[in-house]
């Protein structure tokens, strides 16, 4: 856990205003459809911050920030991978490429997307729905 949650100003200094705008839009997209716990953490070796959405001990997704980079991570277990693969042609080439290049560990396929704008948001929404059905009306 972080001792101090970063302010909006600190986030803008870290990732820049254009990416911060994408961050805000992505958090609104997730929070408009999912009622989840939100946890700030250190981002490990590669990232400055991690902002995770969880419920009932299960993670929906995580947002990551480091200097001039915004990341979105989602981890698919076996059933979720099967569901994605059955409908993979409904996703953009970029999503398919990242899926194919992502490493599969014992606990699932870890997909990290480095976002530069909102162009992948409709695909992100579909990925989130594979992971968990929205719980907000």
C-alpha positions as CSV (number, residue, x, y, z in Angstrom):
1,X,0.0,0.0,0.0
2,X,1.1,3.5,-0.7
3,X,1.7,5.9,2.3
4,X,0.4,8.8,0.2
5,X,-2.0,8.6,-2.8
6,X,-0.7,10.8,-5.6
7,X,-2.5,14.0,-6.3
8,X,-3.9,14.8,-9.8
9,X,-1.0,17.3,-10.1
10,X,1.6,14.7,-9.3
11,X,0.0,12.3,-11.8
12,X,0.0,15.0,-14.5
13,X,3.7,15.7,-13.7
14,X,4.5,12.0,-14.0
15,X,2.5,10.9,-17.1
16,X,1.7,14.3,-18.8
17,X,-1.7,16.0,-19.3
18,X,-2.7,14.1,-22.5
19,X,-2.2,10.7,-20.8
20,X,-3.8,11.9,-17.5
21,X,-6.9,12.8,-19.6
22,X,-6.9,9.2,-20.9
23,X,-6.4,7.9,-17.3
24,X,-9.4,9.9,-16.2
25,X,-11.6,8.7,-19.1
26,X,-10.6,5.1,-18.4
27,X,-11.4,5.3,-14.7
28,X,-14.8,6.8,-15.6
29,X,-15.4,4.0,-18.1
30,X,-14.6,1.4,-15.5
31,X,-16.4,3.1,-12.6
32,X,-19.6,3.7,-14.6
33,X,-20.0,-0.1,-15.1
34,X,-18.3,-1.7,-12.1
35,X,-18.7,-1.1,-8.3
36,X,-15.3,-2.2,-7.1
37,X,-12.7,-1.5,-4.4
38,X,-10.0,0.8,-5.6
39,X,-6.4,0.3,-4.3
40,X,-3.3,2.4,-4.9
41,X,0.0,0.5,-4.7
42,X,3.6,0.9,-5.7
43,X,4.0,-0.2,-9.3
44,X,6.9,-2.6,-8.7
45,X,10.2,-2.5,-10.6
46,X,8.7,-1.3,-13.9
47,X,6.0,1.2,-12.8
48,X,5.7,4.1,-10.3
49,X,2.1,3.5,-9.4
50,X,-0.5,0.7,-9.6
51,X,-4.3,1.5,-9.3
52,X,-6.2,-1.7,-9.0
53,X,-9.9,-2.5,-9.2
54,X,-10.9,-5.5,-7.0
55,X,-14.0,-7.1,-5.6
56,X,-14.3,-10.1,-3.3
57,X,-10.5,-10.7,-3.5
58,X,-10.5,-10.9,-7.3
59,X,-8.9,-8.3,-9.4
60,X,-10.8,-6.9,-12.4
61,X,-7.9,-4.9,-13.9
62,X,-5.1,-2.5,-13.0
63,X,-4.0,0.9,-14.3
64,X,-0.3,1.6,-14.2
65,X,1.7,4.9,-14.4
66,X,5.4,5.8,-14.9
67,X,7.1,8.7,-16.5
68,X,5.2,9.5,-19.7
69,X,3.5,6.0,-19.9
70,X,0.0,4.8,-19.0
71,X,-0.6,1.0,-18.7
72,X,-3.8,-1.0,-18.5
73,X,-3.4,-4.7,-17.4
74,X,-6.0,-7.4,-17.4
75,X,-5.3,-11.1,-16.6
76,X,-7.3,-13.9,-18.2
77,X,-7.6,-17.3,-16.6
78,X,-8.3,-20.4,-18.6
79,X,-12.0,-19.9,-19.2
80,X,-11.5,-16.2,-20.1
81,X,-8.8,-17.1,-22.6
82,X,-11.2,-19.6,-24.2
83,X,-13.9,-17.0,-24.4
84,X,-11.5,-14.4,-25.9
85,X,-10.2,-16.9,-28.4
86,X,-13.7,-17.9,-29.5
87,X,-14.5,-14.3,-30.4
88,X,-11.0,-12.9,-31.1
89,X,-12.0,-11.6,-34.6
90,X,-14.3,-9.1,-32.8
91,X,-11.2,-7.3,-31.5
92,X,-8.8,-4.9,-33.2
93,X,-5.5,-6.2,-34.6
94,X,-3.7,-4.4,-31.8
95,X,-5.6,-6.2,-29.1
96,X,-5.1,-9.6,-30.8
97,X,-1.3,-8.8,-31.2
98,X,-0.9,-8.0,-27.5
99,X,-3.0,-11.0,-26.5
100,X,-0.7,-13.3,-28.7
101,X,2.5,-11.7,-27.3
102,X,1.5,-11.8,-23.7
103,X,3.0,-14.3,-21.4
104,X,0.8,-17.1,-19.9
105,X,1.7,-17.9,-16.3
106,X,0.3,-20.5,-14.0
107,X,-2.4,-18.0,-12.9
108,X,-3.4,-16.7,-16.3
109,X,-2.4,-14.6,-19.3
110,X,-1.1,-11.2,-18.3
111,X,-1.9,-8.6,-20.9
112,X,-0.4,-5.1,-20.6
113,X,-1.6,-2.4,-22.9
114,X,0.3,0.9,-23.0
115,X,-2.3,3.4,-23.9
116,X,-1.7,6.7,-25.7
117,X,-5.3,7.7,-26.4
118,X,-8.9,6.3,-26.1
119,X,-8.9,4.4,-29.4
120,X,-8.8,1.0,-27.7
121,X,-11.6,1.8,-25.2
122,X,-14.3,-0.2,-26.9
123,X,-12.0,-3.2,-26.9
124,X,-11.0,-2.6,-23.3
125,X,-14.7,-2.6,-22.4
126,X,-15.2,-6.0,-24.1
127,X,-12.1,-7.4,-22.3
128,X,-13.5,-6.3,-19.0
129,X,-16.8,-7.9,-19.8
130,X,-15.0,-11.2,-20.5
131,X,-13.3,-10.9,-17.1
132,X,-16.5,-9.9,-15.2
133,X,-20.0,-8.9,-16.1
134,X,-20.7,-5.2,-15.2
135,X,-22.5,-4.8,-11.8
136,X,-23.8,-1.3,-12.3
137,X,-26.9,-0.3,-14.2
